[in-house]
Amino acid sequence: MWVAVGGRGTLYGAVVGAVLVNYAKTYFTVAWPEAWLYALGTLFVVVTLFLPKGIVGILQRFRRSES
């Protein structure tokens, strides 16, 4: 899950994904403990469908378009 969120194929993607997923887990388990698994499932579906290269992929695409 961490690598899928952050970005496949890069070390940065795994680090970004780990930080974001762990932060979300901490937040949701305190704020809405019964909703954490739903949030995780939704995040997985959204990343799989709309962000196949993860967050790092979006940043790389944005960076290329600026050049």
Helices and strands as residue ranges (DSSP letters): H 2-6, H 11-31, G 33-35, H 36-50, H 54-66
